[in-house]
Amino acid sequence: MSEQASGLAHQFDDMEQQSRAASLGMWLFLVTEIMFFGGLFAGYTVYRWKYPAGFAHASHETGLWLGMANTIVLLASSLTMAVAVHFAQLGKRRLIALFLLLTIALGCAFLVVKGFEYHHKYVDRHIPGASFVNIEPPPYEGQQLYFLFYFTMTGMHALHMVVGVGLLAVVAVMAWRGRFTTAYNTPVEMAGLYWHFVDVVWIFLFPLLYLIDRHSQ
């Protein structure tokens, strides 16, 4: 009963061993995520080199200011997530929940802004497919391929954001119910690692998709 109350699972000898196992598992998971996004980045790099004019021309149609706003939102969410982990280490139940909720709110704000961006692309008929319309003038080759990468990469990132928001919501409820102490706060730390990873992915996506050859516009 005391082990359950402290958060120690039966298969571990002590809290330190449990924490190390959780950290190892999370880092292994993140390595697979790096491999996944790394494949997308590699594909983007190859075709960016093959169709430089088309990719640069198409990138001018991205919402630069919306992308900048979302970058600021995610950086702020990384801060609130780090503060939540800090208060988890101190065992501050209400402050953990508060800063997790702030992080969730910022994540939802990111998704709303991204929804506006997708709507603009739909209106402008820049969604890859039979109805895709090239940017005029001139219709450089590779524009549709650029938007294919744009929607795939930002879409997968948004999906990870949705998962992160759901994960933080569960952890916030656990925090509010007093499940975490100074000795046991591993779920908050692991959720923080995941959230920071998603934020870092966006730090790479923003310049690749929004900023390439902006000087030529």
C-alpha positions in Angstrom: 0.0 0.0 0.0 2.8 2.4 0.8 4.4 1.6 -2.6 1.2 2.5 -4.4 0.9 5.7 -2.4 4.4 6.8 -3.2 4.0 6.0 -6.9 6.6 3.1 -6.9 5.6 0.3 -9.2 6.1 -3.2 -8.0 8.7 -4.2 -10.6 11.2 -1.6 -9.3 13.4 -1.6 -6.3 13.3 2.1 -5.6 12.1 5.4 -7.0 15.5 6.2 -8.6 15.5 3.0 -10.6 11.9 3.6 -11.7 12.8 7.2 -12.8 15.8 6.0 -14.7 13.8 3.3 -16.5 11.1 5.9 -17.4 13.7 8.3 -18.7 15.4 5.6 -20.8 12.1 4.5 -22.3 11.1 8.1 -23.2 14.5 8.8 -24.8 14.3 5.6 -26.8 10.8 6.7 -28.0 12.1 10.1 -28.9 14.9 8.6 -30.9 12.3 6.8 -33.0 10.5 10.1 -33.4 13.8 11.8 -34.5 14.2 9.0 -37.1 10.7 9.6 -38.4 11.0 13.4 -38.7 14.6 13.0 -39.9 13.2 11.0 -42.9 10.8 13.9 -43.7 13.6 16.5 -43.4 15.9 14.4 -45.6 13.2 14.1 -48.3 12.5 17.8 -48.1 16.2 18.6 -48.5 16.6 16.4 -51.6 13.7 18.0 -53.4 14.5 21.5 -52.2 17.9 21.0 -53.9 16.2 19.6 -57.0 13.5 22.3 -57.3 15.0 25.4 -55.7 13.0 28.0 -57.6 9.6 26.2 -57.2 10.2 25.6 -53.4 11.3 29.2 -52.9 8.3 30.6 -54.9 5.8 28.4 -53.1 7.2 29.3 -49.7 6.3 32.9 -50.3 2.6 31.8 -50.0 3.0 30.6 -46.4 1.7 32.8 -43.6 5.0 34.2 -42.3 3.4 36.3 -39.5 1.2 33.4 -38.5 4.3 31.1 -38.4 6.2 33.7 -36.3 3.2 34.0 -33.9 3.1 30.2 -33.6 6.9 30.1 -32.9 6.4 32.6 -30.1 3.5 30.6 -28.7 5.5 27.4 -28.7 8.5 29.0 -27.0 6.2 30.4 -24.3 4.7 26.9 -23.9 8.2 25.4 -23.4 8.7 28.0 -20.6 5.4 27.1 -18.9 6.2 23.4 -19.2 9.6 23.9 -17.6 8.0 25.8 -14.8 5.4 23.0 -14.3 8.3 20.5 -14.0 10.0 22.8 -11.5 7.0 23.0 -9.3 6.5 19.2 -9.6 10.0 18.7 -8.1 8.9 21.0 -5.3 5.6 19.1 -4.8 3.4 22.1 -5.4 0.1 20.5 -6.5 -1.9 23.5 -7.6 1.0 25.3 -9.3 1.8 22.1 -11.3 -1.8 21.9 -12.5 -1.9 25.7 -13.3 1.2 25.7 -15.5 0.2 22.5 -17.2 -3.1 24.1 -18.0 -1.3 27.2 -19.3 0.8 24.9 -21.5 -2.3 23.2 -22.8 -3.9 26.6 -23.6 -0.8 27.7 -25.6 -0.8 24.4 -27.4 -4.5 24.8 -28.3 -3.7 28.4 -29.5 -1.0 27.0 -31.8 -3.5 24.5 -33.3 -6.1 27.3 -33.9 -3.6 29.4 -35.7 -2.5 26.4 -37.8 -6.2 25.8 -38.6 -6.4 29.4 -40.0 -3.3 28.7 -42.1 -4.8 25.5 -43.5 -8.0 27.3 -44.3 -6.1 30.0 -46.3 -4.4 27.3 -48.3 -7.7 25.6 -49.0 -9.2 28.9 -50.2 -6.2 29.6 -52.4 -6.3 26.0 -53.8 -2.8 25.2 -52.7 -3.7 21.8 -51.3 -1.9 19.1 -53.4 -4.2 17.2 -55.6 -6.2 17.5 -58.8 -7.5 20.9 -57.9 -4.1 22.4 -57.0 -3.4 25.8 -58.6 0.2 26.9 -59.2 1.3 30.3 -58.1 1.5 32.9 -60.9 3.7 34.1 -62.4 5.6 32.0 -63.3 4.5 28.4 -62.5 7.9 27.0 -61.4 8.2 23.3 -61.3 8.0 21.7 -57.8 5.4 24.0 -56.2 2.9 21.2 -55.6 5.7 19.1 -54.1 6.6 21.9 -51.7 3.0 22.0 -50.4 2.9 18.2 -50.1 5.9 18.5 -47.8 4.3 21.5 -46.0 1.1 19.7 -45.2 2.8 16.4 -44.3 5.4 17.9 -42.0 3.2 20.5 -40.3 0.3 18.0 -40.2 2.4 15.4 -38.4 3.7 18.1 -36.1 0.1 19.2 -35.3 -0.9 15.6 -34.7 2.0 15.3 -32.1 0.7 18.6 -30.6 -2.8 17.1 -30.2 -1.3 14.0 -28.5 0.8 16.3 -26.3 -2.3 18.3 -25.2 -4.1 15.1 -24.3 -1.1 13.8 -22.4 -0.8 17.1 -20.4 -4.5 17.1 -19.7 -4.1 13.6 -18.0 -1.1 14.7 -16.1 -2.8 17.9 -15.0 -5.7 15.9 -13.5 -3.2 13.7 -11.7 -1.5 16.7 -10.3 -4.7 18.2 -9.1 -5.5 15.0 -7.3 -2.2 15.1 -5.5 -0.6 12.2 -7.2 2.8 13.9 -7.3 5.3 14.6 -4.6 8.9 15.7 -4.3 9.9 12.0 -4.4 7.5 11.1 -7.3 7.0 13.4 -10.2 8.3 11.3 -13.2 5.1 11.6 -15.3 5.4 15.4 -15.3 9.1 15.2 -16.3 8.4 12.7 -19.1 5.5 14.8 -20.4 7.8 17.7 -20.4 10.4 15.9 -22.5 7.8 15.0 -25.1 6.5 18.5 -25.2 10.0 20.1 -25.6 10.7 17.6 -28.4 7.6 18.7 -30.3 8.6 22.3 -29.8 12.1 21.7 -31.1 10.7 20.0 -34.2 8.8 23.3 -34.9 12.0 25.3 -34.5 13.4 23.4 -37.5 10.1 23.4 -39.5 9.7 27.2 -39.3 12.8 28.3 -41.1 12.6 25.4 -43.6 9.0 26.0 -44.6 8.5 29.8 -44.0 11.9 31.6 -44.3 13.6 30.0 -47.4 14.6 32.7 -49.9 12.3 35.3 -48.3 14.9 37.9 -49.3 14.1 37.3 -52.9 10.5 38.3 -52.5 
